[in-house]
Amino acid sequence: MAEILMEGPRLLLRRADPADIDYICALQEAEDNRDYIVPFSRSDHEIIITQAEASADIIVEECASEERVGYLHVAGLLLPSKEQEWTHVIIAKKGCGYGHEAMKLLKAWAFEECGAHRAWLDCKDYNARALHLYESEGMVREALIRETILHKGAYENLVILGILDREYRARKRRGLEL
């Protein structure tokens, strides 16, 4: 049985297992996702799921149906600085509010269960939907890295966003977190 990391009203986060690799790879390559991320290879996911302690592939699942609706990747789980990097936040069922709940669950797991001090991610500057999600979930724009990724023959910019443990706790006191 897969390890459940955090459960919310509609969704839960659980550690991915080898049976999830095809789903994760397909989600990375889906037309509405592939231009927004730098995908990991199948062998990367096999290593992450079976051997890695410093990072985790996480499945976002509906509680009621047990249907997979997304995938997250978290790195930095063993850093002494207690800083996590969220490299993939991919929700398959868009427009259902699952991105918001998944982010709330991820923050709760990071700050309450893992004791993280800081979490950060990068996002392509033209991914308006994701930028809106991250900022509405309390992440702060920290930097713009110009022309850092070569994608389809063009250089692209990345926006760096982060959230600190004290910012998360302040949002929780205001009732903005689970």
Order of alpha helices (4+ residues) and beta strands (2+ residues): beta-beta-alpha-alpha-beta-beta-beta-alpha-beta-alpha-beta-beta-alpha
